[in-house]
Amino acid sequence: MEIDSFIPYGRQNIEQDDIDAVIEVLRSAWITQGPWGEEFEKQVATYCGVSYAVAFNSGTSALHAAIYAAGIGPGDEVITSPVTFLATANAAVYTGARPVFVDMDINSYCIDPQLLEAAITPRSRAIVPVDYAGYPVDISVIKEIARRHNLLIIEDAAHALGARRQGRAVGQDADMSILSFHPVKHITTGEGGIVLTDNPELQERLRQFRSHGIVRDASRMMENHGPWYYEMQSLGYNFRLSDIQSALGISQLKKLETFVEERQRIACYYDQAFAGIKQLHTPPRPAAGDRHAYHLYPLLLSPGIDRQEVFSYLRERKIGVQVHYIPVHLQPYYRKNYGYGPGDFPVAEDFYRREISLPIFPGLKREEQDYVIHHVCSSVVGHRKTEGG
Ligand SMILES: *Cc1c(COP(=O)(O)O)cnc(C)c1O
């Protein structure tokens, strides 16, 4: 079996209609802060079934804004999983809060609700669960704990656009949920992100934070000098998404359902292919009635298999496997500034040693997937010497 080019673990799917949508904006009077931005927010809010969506120039900015909007700052603690992209924990650090990690649950690959309560202190303000790989985390248990301790839930749903809980789109169950539109995510705006919420005050704070802390609504200003007048009432940033990007997002959103269905088909095919192989552990299936969005396909190797060898074997064959993630608490910055270190979160650390993410994206061809499956199997069942590549 041969393939023509490198197969990444994820990539965008851009078609002519996406390109046309962007060109339309480029020819218009607005390339930022125009009608496409508002329309994109409206459509994402509708899709996810929430009242408000506030778009940002990245998922990271969206997370930062959500933590800020929650009123979290120095002296506060934010609880999350170490098995996530750095941005989840960094967002807490940006505001001066302390990131507190809770180990993962090997049955969901998400934060372990059993361990959550032990990590709560009088300084805890929010729980930031991550829907790892697109698996909709069991939010009802987390909600129950959050209510008892008066904590906010800010769901990092960067992997989970299109996932559902009992038919309800992910994004409805937390105080705020964030999405990312990075090219490897379900839909892309190049770079971009969004915060979803039903709370009008949070929405207001998010919008202000996105644009320099500026207020233009006369009813909320201290003074009013005339039609040009605005007030800066807090310190914000320029975290805006352009209309060029929003137009791409609107065009991509039309295809989200088919994208997610394709990801599910790919995951199902991997699941079947690896079902009988004892060295390989396929990712957890969602609870009955839930829908997994499969941003990633994380395959776990049995203990004793050399992950680096498997990784290199596949990379040599132009298969762009990745590892998600190096546990955040093991990063030098987190060790140095927060005193974390090896052994703190054993489930996450063991997972890290054994995980490998396989290619999954809309547009991955069946023969490419067969090629991946063939070589993954060869790499673990000792056919290495007989396989030419
Ligand atoms: C992609 C991602 C983000 C946001 O990343 P951006 O690249 O800034 O959009 C946040 N959290 C997780 C878990 C992610 O995978």
The ligand as a Tripos MOL2 file, in Angstrom:
@<TRIPOS>MOLECULE
LIG
   15    15     1     0     0
SMALL
NO_CHARGES

@<TRIPOS>ATOM
      1 C1         -7.5760   24.3280   20.6060 C.3       1 LIG1
      2 C2         -7.7990   24.4010   22.0580 C.ar      1 LIG1
      3 C3         -7.9850   25.6080   22.7500 C.ar      1 LIG1
      4 C4         -7.9170   26.9550   22.0950 C.3       1 LIG1
      5 O1         -6.8720   27.0870   21.2530 O.3       1 LIG1
      6 P1         -6.7300   28.2460   20.1610 P.3       1 LIG1
      7 O2         -5.6600   27.6650   19.2930 O.co2     1 LIG1
      8 O3         -6.2860   29.4490   20.8930 O.co2     1 LIG1
      9 O4         -8.0140   28.4470   19.4410 O.co2     1 LIG1
     10 C5         -8.2860   25.5530   24.0860 C.ar      1 LIG1
     11 N1         -8.3970   24.3880   24.7330 N.ar      1 LIG1
     12 C6         -8.2220   23.2100   24.1120 C.ar      1 LIG1
     13 C7         -8.4270   21.9510   24.8790 C.3       1 LIG1
     14 C8         -7.9020   23.1750   22.7610 C.ar      1 LIG1
     15 O5         -7.7200   22.0020   22.1450 O.3       1 LIG1
@<TRIPOS>BOND
     1     1     2 1
     2     2     3 ar
     3     2    14 ar
     4     3     4 1
     5     3    10 ar
     6     4     5 1
     7     5     6 1
     8     6     7 2
     9     6     8 1
    10     6     9 1
    11    10    11 ar
    12    11    12 ar
    13    12    13 1
    14    12    14 ar
    15    14    15 1
@<TRIPOS>SUBSTRUCTURE
     1 LIG1         1 GROUP 0 **** ****
